[in-house]
Amino acid sequence: MPRITPNLWFDTQGKEAAEFYVSVFPNSEIKHVMYYGEAGPRPAGSVLTVDFTLDGQDYTAINGGPDFTFSEAVSLLINCADQEEVDYYWEKLGEGGQEGPCGWLKDKYGLSWQVVPVALEELLKDEDEARAQRAMKAMLGMKKLDVAALYAAADQT
């Protein structure tokens, strides 16, 4: 089966964004930068695409111009092992961006991320429906997700 590589459309900040993402995630690197040539449509020598890897997942950033922007219709989910990871990614990716509800944020480039502890899925799939619903209700009232608060809410009776 062929690999699927998400392509992220930027105006002119593709390389800057790729360098930022690579600095945030472990086991990440810029693999290749391609530049516009004389054929255009953007100035020769300006960055066209950047191929990069974030912890084993390939991406391409393309500087395609201002015609398209990111929306919450597509987001990247980070399954965080614990609160420490939630805090790290929330702080790094949220810097200069915008916090949203339920563990969502937009980074400074407008790309949406879901910073979610794996504990949330475990709580929401709990066989005790009332416990799962208490966790859901708590999550709906949060911006950055708080693992201890999610468990506390789930375990209230």
Helices and strands as residue ranges (DSSP letters): E 7-10, H 14-24, E 29-35, E 47-54, E 57-63, E 75-80, H 83-94, E 98-99, E 104-106, E 112-117, H 118-124, H 129-140, H 147-154
